[in-house]
Amino acid sequence: MIMRAPLSVFLLLVLVSLQPSQAHGKDGLHKLESLIQEEVLPFTQGFGFPSISSSDGELDIRGMQDGVEDVVSAWYLDDDTEGDQRLPYHRQPDDPVPLAKLLDLGLVALRLDAENHEHDENLTIIRDLRGYMHMDIVELTPKKMPNYETMIKRFFEEHLHADEEVRYCLEGSGYFDVRDKDDRWIRVSARKGALIIVPAGIYHRFTLDTNNYIKVTGKYDP
Ligand SMILES: *[C@@H]1O[C@H](CO)[C@@H](O)[C@H](O)[C@H]1NC(C)=O
């Protein structure tokens, strides 16, 4: 998966260089950007639709979206978020974002059985499909982290990856903020049982909420 982005960029460069009339100036650049987006997005989005093959036959991944609204919700952040990053910052009036819109951005939200995460065949299937070899479990809470306040500020720095990011909330809760296509921040609240896949190449950041506790597993970039 790490190889995929550079390879597709390379192929697109070849493609664009074969069409010199489109490769010049701002237009050419835009074209290249949109081609890269088109190349990357279906790959990340493909996960959500509608059934996928596994060695056991067909698995309806949409089944894992049942009840996801109970553990994932999203809204546009208020313009003024100058205070504590852990506050929800709903807009007035509230401006909720449906999960279908998150999927348009390539962000997949599923619901798994967090109680059973050690023996969950669905988690195994997802891991096999997406190549999540090693997943660490971390607990973020002031009790266990003397430098908690510094750490949460670090998580909250906006960034993006060349590879997708997966986070599975086993206990507690937290906020994954992602930017939409117009660069507006969407706050995604994930609670126990929520598995979130943030696609490659979109700006995001993480924070605990005011509960100050999350037990989360994921594939962390080395
Ligand atoms: C796995 O997902 C399917 C839906 O795709 C669901 O019916 C089933 O209950 C899930 N299994 C577990 C152990 O959560």
Ligand as a Chemical Component Dictionary entry (heavy atoms), coordinates in Angstrom:
data_LIG
# 
_chem_comp.id                   LIG 
_chem_comp.type                 NON-POLYMER 
_chem_comp.pdbx_formal_charge   0 
_chem_comp.three_letter_code    LIG 
# 
loop_
_chem_comp_atom.comp_id 
_chem_comp_atom.atom_id 
_chem_comp_atom.alt_atom_id 
_chem_comp_atom.type_symbol 
_chem_comp_atom.charge 
_chem_comp_atom.model_Cartn_x 
_chem_comp_atom.model_Cartn_y 
_chem_comp_atom.model_Cartn_z 
_chem_comp_atom.pdbx_ordinal 
LIG C1 C1 C 0 -19.714 -9.543  11.617 1  
LIG O1 O1 O 0 -20.391 -8.723  10.708 2  
LIG C2 C2 C 0 -21.647 -9.208  10.300 3  
LIG C3 C3 C 0 -22.182 -8.253  9.261  4  
LIG O2 O2 O 0 -21.286 -8.097  8.205  5  
LIG C4 C4 C 0 -22.561 -9.327  11.492 6  
LIG O3 O3 O 0 -23.800 -9.854  11.081 7  
LIG C5 C5 C 0 -21.921 -10.212 12.539 8  
LIG O4 O4 O 0 -22.717 -10.237 13.693 9  
LIG C6 C6 C 0 -20.542 -9.705  12.883 10 
LIG N1 N1 N 0 -19.874 -10.602 13.792 11 
LIG C7 C7 C 0 -19.412 -10.218 14.975 12 
LIG C8 C8 C 0 -18.689 -11.251 15.758 13 
LIG O5 O5 O 0 -19.540 -9.083  15.397 14 
# 
loop_
_chem_comp_bond.comp_id 
_chem_comp_bond.atom_id_1 
_chem_comp_bond.atom_id_2 
_chem_comp_bond.value_order 
_chem_comp_bond.pdbx_ordinal 
LIG C1 O1 SING 1  
LIG C1 C6 SING 2  
LIG O1 C2 SING 3  
LIG C2 C3 SING 4  
LIG C2 C4 SING 5  
LIG C3 O2 SING 6  
LIG C4 O3 SING 7  
LIG C4 C5 SING 8  
LIG C5 O4 SING 9  
LIG C5 C6 SING 10 
LIG C6 N1 SING 11 
LIG N1 C7 SING 12 
LIG C7 C8 SING 13 
LIG C7 O5 DOUB 14 
# 
